[in-house]
Amino acid sequence: MIIIMSHGVGEDEIRGVVVRLEERGFRAHLSRGVERTIIGAIGDETKLRGMALEALPGVESVVAILQPYKMASRSFKQEDTVVRIGDVEIGGTAIQVMAGPCAVESKEQLFEAAEHVKARGANLLRGGAYKPRTSPYSFQGLAEAGLKLLAEAREKYGLLIVTEVMDTRTLPMVAHYADIIQVGTRNMQNFYLLRELGTVDKPILLKRGLSSTVEEWLMSAEYILSSGNPNVILCERGIRTFENYTRNTLDISAVPVVKYLSHLPIIVDPSHGLGKWKFVNPMARSAIAAGADGLLIEVHPNPAEALCDGAQSLTPENFALLMEGLVPVAEAVGRRIG
């Protein structure tokens, strides 16, 4: 439920509503817009019976949120959320590109990739130090050694770091090194991990589950938001369908749907969505045309020798072509790259 405060309401009236909600066991979340302040009441709505919130000073109206995801809903917050990390904004006018190798393999490989993506306009470096793999015999990542290499690359090239967390055990370590913490598709419904991420003062990049609906995805975001972390970025990375020519089916329609249902920023990962490098560029352009706030692109200096997902990784030369091709599409929808 949301309580819409009157135009020009004072802090005393806002505090009065918050106190009344907290007395009934609710958590109150404030959203301050240009003209209105909205208070979200998170808790068992049956406890609101008989409270007559409309009678409190400064309250304009009380509206029930019908969706099961409350804080992620556009009803809770009309303005788009913009996630800020230093000078970089995700969800604003600029479209951000996060690029780099699927996995950190060595200092030489990571630094070469970082140099190329930085030169072509990316502001964020992606790279996995912990790699969840279908086979237990596949390369699993360099763990903390990989995180340290990512931190070195950040210092050398001025790129923000995006890397994946696997579980609550490794979360403190990943949070220490990362600028944005990625939750992979297999962990989208790891609710214990999501609640812990709600207590972390870092933006969370939440990937859609392999077979998850948009509502289930937004409910996972709700776990993080309701636990205290407002900086959630959604990532469409393809879902499992009957089609088997591509690795997954990239659901571009999820972009405008999420924009309609939620205020959270959304980016698209065409690398995992297709699994074949030759289709990454056209799908990246499609994502921007559909309204995506950014892209997650796999780039490897030598994809043929990659220890992880080489078939979907762009060479530096192909990444340069991708970045050039994004510019006119971004301009056509009133935005810019980087």
C-alpha positions in Angstrom: 0.0 0.0 0.0 1.2 3.5 -0.7 0.3 6.8 1.0 0.4 9.8 -1.2 1.1 13.0 0.7 -0.3 16.4 -0.3 1.7 18.9 -2.3 4.0 21.0 -0.1 3.5 18.7 2.9 6.0 19.3 5.8 8.4 17.0 7.4 6.3 16.8 10.6 3.3 15.4 8.7 5.5 12.9 6.9 7.1 11.8 10.2 3.7 11.4 11.8 2.5 9.0 9.1 5.8 7.0 9.4 5.4 6.7 13.1 1.9 5.5 12.9 2.9 2.8 10.3 5.8 1.6 12.4 3.6 1.4 15.5 1.6 -1.2 13.5 4.7 -3.2 12.6 5.2 -1.8 9.1 8.4 -0.7 7.5 7.9 2.7 5.8 9.8 3.6 2.6 9.9 7.2 1.4 10.0 8.1 -2.3 10.4 11.8 -2.8 9.3 13.1 -6.2 9.4 16.6 -7.6 5.8 17.3 -6.6 4.8 14.5 -4.2 6.2 12.4 -1.4 5.0 8.8 -1.4 5.3 6.5 1.6 5.3 2.8 0.9 3.9 0.6 3.7 5.6 -2.8 3.7 4.0 -5.4 5.8 0.7 -7.3 6.5 -1.9 -5.0 5.0 -4.7 -6.5 7.2 -3.2 -4.6 10.1 -4.1 -1.3 8.4 -7.8 -1.9 9.0 -9.3 0.8 11.1 -6.3 3.1 10.9 -8.1 5.7 8.8 -4.8 6.9 7.3 -6.6 9.4 5.1 -7.5 11.3 8.2 -3.8 11.9 9.2 -2.5 15.5 8.5 -0.9 15.8 5.1 -2.3 12.6 3.6 -3.9 13.1 0.2 -4.9 9.5 -0.6 -4.2 5.9 0.1 -3.8 3.4 -2.8 -3.5 -0.3 -2.6 -0.7 -1.9 -4.7 -2.2 -4.9 -6.4 1.0 -6.5 -7.7 2.7 -8.9 -5.4 6.0 -7.0 -5.9 5.4 -3.8 -4.0 8.6 -1.7 -4.0 9.6 -2.8 -7.5 6.3 -1.7 -8.8 5.7 1.4 -10.9 2.8 2.2 -8.6 5.2 2.6 -5.7 7.5 4.9 -7.6 6.5 6.7 -10.8 10.0 8.1 -11.6 12.6 5.8 -13.2 15.3 4.7 -10.7 18.7 5.8 -11.7 21.6 3.8 -10.1 24.7 5.9 -9.6 28.2 4.7 -9.1 30.6 7.6 -9.0 30.1 9.5 -12.3 28.4 6.6 -14.0 24.6 6.4 -14.1 22.5 3.4 -15.1 18.9 4.2 -16.0 19.5 7.8 -17.1 19.9 9.2 -20.6 23.3 7.5 -21.2 23.3 3.8 -22.2 26.1 2.0 -20.3 28.0 -0.9 -21.8 29.6 -3.5 -19.4 32.1 -5.5 -21.4 34.9 -8.0 -20.8 35.6 -11.7 -20.6 33.2 -14.3 -19.2 35.9 -15.4 -16.8 39.1 -13.9 -15.5 41.8 -16.3 -16.7 45.0 -14.4 -16.3 46.4 -10.8 -15.8 47.4 -10.6 -19.5 44.0 -11.7 -20.8 42.0 -9.4 -18.5 44.2 -6.4 -19.0 44.1 -6.8 -22.8 40.4 -7.0 -22.7 40.1 -4.0 -20.4 42.3 -1.9 -22.6 40.2 -2.6 -25.7 36.7 -2.1 -24.1 37.9 1.1 -22.4 39.2 2.4 -25.7 35.9 1.8 -27.4 33.8 3.6 -24.8 32.8 1.1 -22.2 32.7 2.4 -18.6 32.4 -0.9 -16.8 34.5 -4.1 -17.0 32.7 -7.4 -16.5 34.6 -10.6 -15.5 33.9 -13.6 -13.4 36.1 -14.7 -10.6 33.6 -17.4 -9.5 32.0 -19.3 -12.3 29.0 -21.4 -11.9 29.2 -24.2 -14.5 26.9 -27.0 -15.5 29.8 -29.5 -15.3 31.9 -29.7 -12.1 34.9 -30.5 -14.3 34.8 -27.1 -16.2 36.9 -24.1 -15.2 35.4 -22.6 -12.0 37.3 -19.3 -11.9 40.3 -18.0 -10.0 38.3 -16.9 -6.9 40.0 -14.2 -4.8 43.0 -14.1 -7.1 40.6 -13.2 -9.9 39.0 -10.5 -7.8 42.4 -9.0 -7.1 43.1 -8.9 -10.8 39.8 -7.1 -11.4 40.7 -4.5 -8.8 44.1 -4.0 -10.5 42.4 -3.5 -13.9 40.1 -0.9 -12.3 43.0 1.1 -11.0 44.9 0.9 -14.3 42.1 1.6 -16.7 39.5 3.5 -14.7 36.7 1.0 -15.3 34.1 0.0 -12.7 34.0 -3.7 -11.9 31.0 -6.0 -12.4 31.5 -9.5 -11.0 29.3 -12.4 -9.8 28.6 -13.6 -6.3 27.9 -17.3 -5.8 26.7 -17.5 -2.2 26.4 -15.9 1.2 29.8 -17.3 2.2 31.7 -15.4 -0.5 29.5 -12.3 -0.5 31.7 -10.2 1.9 34.8 -10.9 -0.3 33.0 -10.1 -3.5 31.5 -6.9 -2.0 34.9 -5.8 -0.9 36.2 -5.8 -4.5 33.2 -5.2 -6.8 31.5 -2.0 -7.8 28.4 -3.8 -8.9 27.6 -7.3 -7.6 26.0 -9.6 -10.2 23.5 -12.3 -9.3 23.5 -15.0 -11.9 20.5 -16.8 -13.4 20.9 -19.8 -11.2 20.8 -17.7 -8.1 17.8 -15.5 -9.0 15.7 -17.4 -6.5 18.3 -17.9 -3.9 16.3 -16.0 -1.4 18.8 -16.2 1.5 21.4 -14.6 -0.8 19.0 -12.0 -2.0 18.1 -10.9 1.5 21.8 -10.6 2.4 22.3 -8.5 -0.7 19.7 -6.2 0.6 22.1 -5.2 3.4 25.0 -4.5 1.1 25.8 -0.9 0.1 26.6 -1.9 -3.5 24.3 -1.9 -6.6 23.0 -5.4 -7.5 22.7 -6.6 -11.1 20.0 -9.3 -11.0 19.8 -11.6 -13.9 16.6 -13.3 -15.0 16.3 -17.0 -14.2 16.5 -19.6 -17.0 12.7 -20.3 -17.0 11.4 -17.4 -14.9 8.5 -15.2 -15.6 8.8 -11.4 -15.4 6.7 -11.5 -12.2 9.0 -14.0 -10.6 12.0 -11.9 -11.6 10.5 -8.8 -10.1 9.6 -10.7 -6.9 13.3 -11.6 -6.6 14.2 -7.9 -6.9 11.6 -7.3 -4.2 13.6 -9.4 -1.8 16.6 -7.1 -2.2 14.6 -3.9 -2.2 12.6 -4.8 0.9 15.8 -5.7 2.8 17.1 -2.2 2.4 19.0 -1.9 -0.9 17.3 0.3 -3.4 20.0 0.0 -6.1 18.8 -3.0 -8.2 19.5 -3.3 -11.9 17.6 -6.0 -13.8 19.3 -8.0 -16.6 17.5 -9.9 -19.3 19.8 -12.7 -20.4 17.6 -15.1 -22.4 15.2 -17.8 -21.3 14.9 -21.5 -22.0 12.4 -22.4 -24.7 11.9 -25.2 -27.2 14.3 -23.4 -29.7 17.7 -25.0 -29.7 19.6 -23.3 -32.5 20.6 -20.6 -30.1 21.8 -21.1 -26.5 18.7 -19.3 -25.1 15.8 -17.2 -26.5 16.6 -13.5 -25.8 13.3 -12.0 -24.7 13.5 -8.4 -26.0 9.9 -7.9 -25.1 10.8 -8.1 -21.5 12.4 -4.7 -21.8 9.3 -2.6 -22.5 7.2 -4.9 -20.2 9.6 -4.2 -17.3 9.7 -0.5 -18.1 5.9 -0.5 -17.8 5.6 -2.6 -14.6 8.6 -1.3 -12.7 10.8 1.8 -12.1 14.0 -0.3 -12.0 16.6 0.1 -14.8 17.1 -2.9 -17.1 20.0 -4.0 -19.2 20.3 -6.8 -21.7 23.0 -9.6 -22.1 22.8 -10.7 -25.8 26.0 -12.8 -25.3 24.3 -15.4 -23.1 20.9 -14.7 -24.8 22.1 -16.1 -28.1 25.3 -18.1 -27.3 26.7 -17.3 -30.7 28.9 -14.2 -31.3 27.6 -13.5 -34.8 24.1 -12.6 -33.4 25.3 -10.4 -30.6 25.6 -7.2 -32.5 22.1 -7.1 -34.1 20.4 -8.2 -30.8 22.4 -5.5 -28.9 20.9 -2.9 -31.3 17.5 -4.4 -30.8 17.8 -4.1 -27.1 18.7 -0.4 -27.3 15.8 0.2 -29.7 13.4 -1.5 -27.2 14.5 0.9 -24.4 17.3 -1.0 -22.5 19.4 1.1 -20.2 22.6 -0.8 -21.0 24.3 -3.9 -22.3 26.4 -6.7 -20.9 28.8 -8.0 -23.6 31.4 -10.7 -23.5 34.7 -9.7 -25.1 37.8 -11.9 -25.2 41.2 -11.1 -26.8 41.2 -14.6 -28.3 37.8 -16.3 -28.1 39.1 -19.6 -29.6 41.3 -20.1 -26.6 38.8 -18.9 -23.9 38.3 -21.2 -20.9 34.6 -20.2 -20.7 32.0 -19.3 -23.3 34.4 -18.5 -26.2 31.6 -19.2 -28.8 29.6 -16.2 -27.7 32.5 -13.8 -27.0 33.4 -10.9 -29.4 36.9 -10.2 -30.5 38.1 -6.7 -29.8 37.5 -5.9 -33.5 33.9 -7.1 -33.4 33.4 -5.2 -30.2 34.5 -2.0 -32.0 31.9 -2.7 -34.7 29.2 -3.2 -32.1 30.0 0.1 -30.4 29.9 2.0 -33.7 26.6 0.4 -34.6 25.0 1.4 -31.3 25.5 5.1 -31.8 22.8 5.8 -34.4 20.3 3.5 -32.7 20.8 5.3 -29.4 20.4 8.7 -31.1 17.2 7.5 -32.8 15.6 6.9 -29.4 16.9 10.1 -27.9 19.8 8.6 -25.9 23.6 8.3 -26.1 26.2 5.7 -25.5 28.3 6.0 -22.3 
